[in-house]
Amino acid sequence: MRIAALALLVLLAGCGSREPLRPAEGQTPPPVPAQAARGPTTDEMLTPTAIARPQRVDEVLTRSNPREDDRFDLPPSDFGPGAVPLPPSDGPEPN
């Protein structure tokens, strides 16, 4: 059963169309951009722009910079993670 399913998937994957993409029946192609001599081709529309796919920056640090003080970088609490210390009370402790 698995072999038959695998063979069916291989045959299905091999029957893809090799013709250029065209709009479906009754559909119009995208409008030509303003002041353009011609409309974009299918390959041009499918290629991502530099903004959509930015290049990687491999800038190596040549020297280290000292870290600025962060007033929110506090040492760990003695009360455990997520515990909120309560202010001391003057009355007797509840049982």
N, C-alpha and C positions, 0 to 999 in steps of 0.2 A: 504494500500500500504506500509506503514512504517513497519507494523508488518511482512508482507511477506519479505521485504528486510532484516529486522533484523533476521528473521528465516533463511533466505538464508545465511547470514553472519555467524550465529552460526553453521550451518551445514558445511559450507566451512571450518571454523576454526577447526572443529572436525575431519576432514578427513586427518590430517597430518600423515606422515609416521613415524613409530617408529623404523625403522631399522637403523643400523649404516651407517654413510655417506661413500660413495664410489665414486671414480672418475667416470665421465661420460664415456659412450662408446667411445673408441678410445683415451681417455686421459690417461696419465700415472700419478702415484702418484708423489709427490715432491721427489727430489733426497735425498738420505740418506746423512746427514752431514758427512764431512770428519772425519775419525777415529772414527766413531760411530759404535757400534755393530749392531744396528737396527735403522730403521727409526722411526720418531715420530708418535705416534698414533693420531687419529682424535681429541681426547680430549686434548692431549698435544699441538696440533697445535692451538686449539681454546681457550686455557687458556692464558690470557695476562701475559706477563712477569712483573717483578718488575719495570723495566724501563718504560714499557708502562703504568703501573698503580702504581705509587709510594704510599707509606704509608704516612698517615698524621702524622705530628709532633705536639704533644701537649705539647710543652715546655712552662712552665709558667715562666714569668719574675719574678725573685726573688728580683731584685732591679732596680730602674729606672736609666737611664744614661742621663746626660745632653745632649741636642741637640747641635751639632756643628753649628757655624755660617754659614749661607748660603748667599753668596753675591748676589744671585738672588732673595732672598725673600724680595721684596720691598713693601713699603706701597702702598695703593691704590692711584691712580692718581686723581687729582682734575678735570680732563677733562672728566670723564665718561668712561665707558668701551669701549674699541676699539678706542678711540679718540687718535690721534697723535698730540701733541702740535707743532705749527709752531714757528720758531724762530721769534723774533720781527724784524719788518722792519722799516727803517728810512723814507720811502716815505709815501705819503697820502694813506689812506685806500680806496680800490675800492668800488664803489657803487653797 
